[in-house]
Amino acid sequence: MVARKQLKNLTEPMYYILLILTTPNHGYGIMQRVEEMTEGHVIIGAGTLYTLLSRFENEGIIKVVSQEDRKKNYVITEKGRDLLEEEFQRLNRLIQDGERLLGGGS
């Protein structure tokens, strides 16, 4: 897939932004939801967020669905959903490999 070649593996911020955008949301809402979902383990700063949103929009991975004043609401596109699903499967393979070697417990 073209997006996969361009992005290789998603970083945690990339992954969580796309995950959150399975439903429409705006920048500040995305930052809040990621922090809530990860219980504070992943915090995305405004600079990182808006750089990634711009990149994702330029690559057709997300799109603007509405705008009020300067607040844009984004949602993942089909291309973005495919990329997210590929990353989800890749992460699951990593987990499965780790469980096989580590025995799944301590």
Secondary structure, DSSP 8 states (H G I E B T S, - for coil): -HHHHHH-S--HHHHHHHHHTTS-EEHHHHHHHHHHHTTTS----HHHHHHHHHHHHHTTSEEEEEEETTEEEEEE-HHHHHHHHHHHHHHHHHHHHHHHHHTT--
